[in-house]
Amino acid sequence: MGAMAQGNFYALGTVTDPNGATVANQTVCITTDSSVQTAFTYSDCVQTDSIGRYAFGIPGGATPGPNIVYIVSIYACGAAYTEHIQNAQGTVNMVTHDFALGCNPNATSCVSSFSFTQSPTNSHIVNFQAGVPVNTYFYNWTFGDGTQASTYDPPHTFSDTGWHQVCLTIYNSNGCQDQFCDYVYIADSSTTNPPACQSSFSYYVSNGQVHFYQTAGDSLNPYSYYWSFGGGNTASGADVWHSFANSGLLPGDTANVCLTIYNSAGCQNTACQNVIVPGATSGGGCSAAFTWSDSAGYVFFNLTGSVISGASYHYDFGNGTSANDASVVRQLAAGTYAVCLSVYNPADSCSNQSCQTIVVGDTSNIGCQASFTYTVSPANANSIYFQATVPANTYFYNWSFGDGTQASTADPTHTFTNGQHTVCLTIYNSTGCQDSVCHTFTVGGIQTYDIDGTVTFNTNDAATPGYVRLIEIDSTNGGLSLVQVAATATDSLGHYHFGGVAYGNYFIKAELSPNSPAYATHLPTYYGNVLFWSSATSVTAGNPNTGYNIQLVNGNNPGGPGFIGGLVSQGANKTEAEGDPIAGSQVMILNMTNDAFLYLFTGSDGTFSFSSLPYGTYQVYTEVVGLPTTPVIVTIEPGNTTITDVQVVISSTDVATGIEKTASVVEVKGLYPNPAKDNVNINLSNLKESNISIQVTNVAGVEILSQAFKAGKGENTVSLPISGLTEGVYFVKITAAGSNQIVRRFVKL
């Protein structure tokens, strides 16, 4: 580590996962414990290096004198890990502490997504599949018709035609929770798709654009093609190029792309895939286009373009195996495979993906072995969906359900009476294949219930447009777990309805849509007409009463000269001095008797601000379901009308709120435009003349450009030229002598 500066204090250690492997790119923070002494203050955050190490060198931290206690912390795997260390009144200048995490936080990303395919014989039957690693999450699907599912890849039968919003929420024991929604179109119930009506497509990336091309066809009845790329962007034609530059998505985000095919013979079918949005290219870019060839069961995969030094290449062969190289050879059994190549170049954050459906060997007589899966409907335990697990459209099917009824499609749905049933599937084709398989299982009627009611405000006004959330209360493991299991919109009369709800206890929370004229003045409210989950009235699914009505709490702000602002961040998991911002947090301004004045949800940068408050004493309260909250108390009075440094920290165990004690010499009043193309302007307000340093870094922390200047007291505007930067996300770091570092994010177009 080299020579240590005299009087400095050093804290260092290593971060590991449950297997003892080191964990890189995790943020570790240190701060002085103000509850012990206040004469010396210090705080900083660093990221672990490639072998999981962190180190802090604190100037003057080991100077003899009063004992200084430091808190070293890391937030990962849904939990906060902390350790108190001290300089023993200046007699210790180095302390080592290692962190052992409860998971590998780099193993998977908590981003929900899914794809779906409609049945080729009935557009009402749609097969869904989560776009995350199987068996790593819990899944909660809502199909927009009051029904739900909790499996990785549920089938669903829609009774109504038209558009349906389907949402998937994923969560796990490490604190991950994310939701993704998309729309499914169901054709007229009289439309039955011919056997060949099956939408499919492949794609590859070149120079920042994606080339999509259909892989379905019917020579007798040619298709028309309709592409949906999200964000209202569409195209027609069998072969299209698309750029996601104006979609609002950033490189590395996931776009759900759908191809709908239709023709004069009555075919209409949709297939969707999750596509990684490509980043900006540098030189040859990072195209993931590849070719393949089959030779005696060995398949050769080769990158089309040149290999980029330092880039990573990852093949997914669609059968549970993968490889990391630009060109690979694989021994694959005869069959059909969906193969994807993903490329990432850290030098310019370029990420691309290309997928192809390949057919290996002679597949004309593969799988002459009957097999099938079955899934119980989440809405009706007596209704079971079956699916033959043999190549589609290559066999005839004969199902026998053991009650005298039969079916001849690949994926029938059948309703049984309670009891034991034996179901058999026989497959056969023109080449002489014939095989049968039978399964015996027990059908039991699992009762589900309805929960409904009406949401109003101002006594009788219907809360529309609005949303209602159903939150399950689980205390079976000795603790309290609150998990949102469903969400629905209110209708024109303010009514809401949840169907197929399992027996249990729930909270219900209602809120207005931002489109409602009354949105700003009526707060999100729990059943029981209260603002806090801790005082909400629970409901039990299965009780005769289903009219759970909610009257939204009214916020009343008479106006005044006061301003309160601050930041909501996540635990000790800080990438910069202000911490990782949390968007969508509900922050409320209440008086000391819990009367509501104002509320809002934080934006993408985690900040909040309330203006025009009258003189008085207030609570700044952040409501997070399932977590206890400690509000901060602030007073607006003559001479103290502006408070801008409220800090809210949400951890896995509580919500802590306080006032940042270190006064800032400089404040950022604005950063615009954002997103920006040629220049980013920063409005600064200085308490005194000071030397200002500004750095622009990419998401990997690499400095892109810097600027230093002397700023006078008062308002200053700095313009940063960014036309030469590639598209993506960047951080601006503003540092003034004697002030905390301020970090803001912007997007380069």
C-alpha angles and dihedrals in degrees: 000000000000129000116338119230111244113258094017122124120219127202118183142155148133133270118218138177126233090278093054094252116141118251120219130202096029119140117237120186135195129195137165115258103244091192090069101044138340104200093093123038130182138157134172142150131214136177124239114254128236092289097043100261128142131185137181126194109196115196110231092359094128098045111135113257136071115015113264118208119198129196114216112193145171129188114209141132090026093299140091119235116197138174131186116220130172143196093231091233092311098311094108122058101173134040126179123207127170124203120217109198127209093233142005102269091195093057099086137003119234097232119132120217139144144186130212141196128198120229112262090225101043124022090203091069111077127180114212129195129188113238094221131085110293119252094012099099144032112249130214117184125187116190101196093249100082096270130112143191135196105197129103095247112017124179116220134194115211115208096195130062125231132048122342126187111224120191131190121199117191125193140161142187092271093070097263116147128160137154132210125185133191138167127250122199118215116199127220110302089235091063113097116184118229115241093259093053099107121135118216138153145176133208146186136194128242128172094343095311130099123230111210122190132175121243097192126092146164114191093196096050110024117211133236115220132219120184126198117193098176129256092065093297113138140162140184132219136070095266121038141162120218136187120201092201094114098034097095089244123121127221108282094027119122121248121194106221120190133192119200118194126193139163143177092271091071098263118149121160137152132207125185134195133186110241125194109232108241121236129228115291127236118202104319091005119216104282114181095200111136141175129217139196133189124222121173094324095317114111120202117207118193132181109242096216135039122301112251116224110240095015122122124229125199127183120198109195096195094241100085095274131101143176136209111221140086093247125023141165121223133185106225129177118237110284146085120296134184103219123189130186118201123194129192125184110191092193092076102007089249112163124177138167135196127189132191135178108229130189116211122199128330108334097172094105103020119138102015084169120102118231136151145179129217135202129196114232111249089219099048121024091201093057113083128187116214128195129186109229097212128100108296121250094010099097144040114241132214118185124190115193098192094244099083095271129111142187135200105199127099094243115027127171118218134186116219135191118241114282141055120327135181116212122192131192123198120190127191140161142185093272093068100264115146128160138153137203131183134199128191120207141158123248116207126179107244106195120228129185145210126244118190144147145139130277118210140167132199085029099284109022113114113242099233135179089029145130134232124199127203112211120192118221111215120180098154096113098054094268138072120263121180115190128173106235102174144007131195140175126247118243127232091283095048093256122146132188136193116190131188093030115168119234111274147087123297145176119223121210125186132192139168123252116249085245091067116099088223095051097106096049103043120066130217105271136196125223104277088052094263134132099222130068090216091066098035121123112244122221129210120224105227098041114123091240111086099160101098101168123188128201110201116235112247120229115216119196113169091190135244145157098290129116129188122183140157149131136282113210137172118260117279091323096114123163091179136017094278095048133238106314119232117215123206097030115151110234121183135191110216133170121234092274091053095254109154122240106165141343139186143169116246119251128235092285093054094241129133134188134185121193138184095039119160123235111284147093118288144185117227100209127183112199115211115168112243097013128097113236129214106200123207118238117222132174126215109205140143108299092017107062100130124064114172105160107073108143119201117189119191114197132169091268108035150350113252123191130189147143119268104244100201110085115226121230090203132036129194109231096178146350116201152215097018116202091035136185111188109006139015117207122206122197111207130188115202126198089204141356108291145159110259126201120194124190130183116205134176122237090274090060095251113146111241101177139348139197133190129191144148112258123201126226113282130020121001131174124205123191117204118200108225104160090111094056121099119243115279146076122316137178126225114208117197118192128180127181109267094013139097117260113259121210128196131175129223136176121230115214 
